[in-house]
Amino acid sequence: MVLEDLIVSLEKKYNIDLMEKWDNSGLIIGRKKNMISKILICLDITNDIIKLAIDNKVELIISHHPLIFNEIKKINSESILGNKILDLIENNIAVYSIHTNADSAIGGLNDFILKKIGLHGKVEILFKNEFGNTVIGGLGRTVELEKETEILEISNRIKEKLGLEKLRIVGTNKKIKKIAVVTGAGGSLISALDKSIDLYITGDLKHHESLDAFEEGLTLIDLGHFESEVIFSELIKEDLESFFDGTIIKAIEKHVFEYI
């Protein structure tokens, strides 16, 4: 499949207009006219991911986190990023990233995590993104459960469905009716949440923002940044299987932190 056509198919769902202004989603490395027969999907483009792509003769890596975020002035072997870019180019591997537009898309990462966990109820977009007068997606989701549910029941379900051993929870003695979810690091959005929300699920929560939220009466579940987004590869694999007939490799990734 021609890379350009593959991108068009992906962007029907992951509209590039949904990308946040600070983000760098899209084609990071590569020629749009190249043919693609093997794709590797990952959360982060690490050295191990690049080695896996080279060993499997992959022509395209689709990542959640963009390889290049900030302006760079030199691409050489003196830096980790420079080495990665050189290895990718020398092995004719294109890189395409779907970051905040994956978070905000209808049927994207935030909808997918609700589906994975099995939180049923009325689902709405938390922060709507409008293009003209049409809502095309938005960051985060809210779900209003059919009945009030104990926080420990919800947390146990999350651990089971996402394969997690532990969760960080703020406020364990509250019944939950309305939940807000933002994958990745969503602590900065706490102050913008509606007061009707009982539980906020996100990652990378800091001490002081969590303490303030608790004193405001909000219950929090911190999934972890990695844990809330590692399902990206599963989501994109499902998307690709609907139109791409080549080989799809879903990377098995490990958390950068170890607990000892």
PyMOL commands that set and color helices and strands:
alter all, ss='L'
color gray80, all
select helices_A, chain A and resi 3-11+16-18+47-55+80-90+100-104+109-117+151-162+187-192+207-215+225-229+232-240
alter helices_A, ss='H'
color red, helices_A
select strands_A, chain A and resi 26-29+38-42+60-63+94-97+121-131+134-150+168-170+175-185+199-203+219-222+247-250
alter strands_A, ss='S'
color yellow, strands_A
deselect
rebuild
show_as cartoon
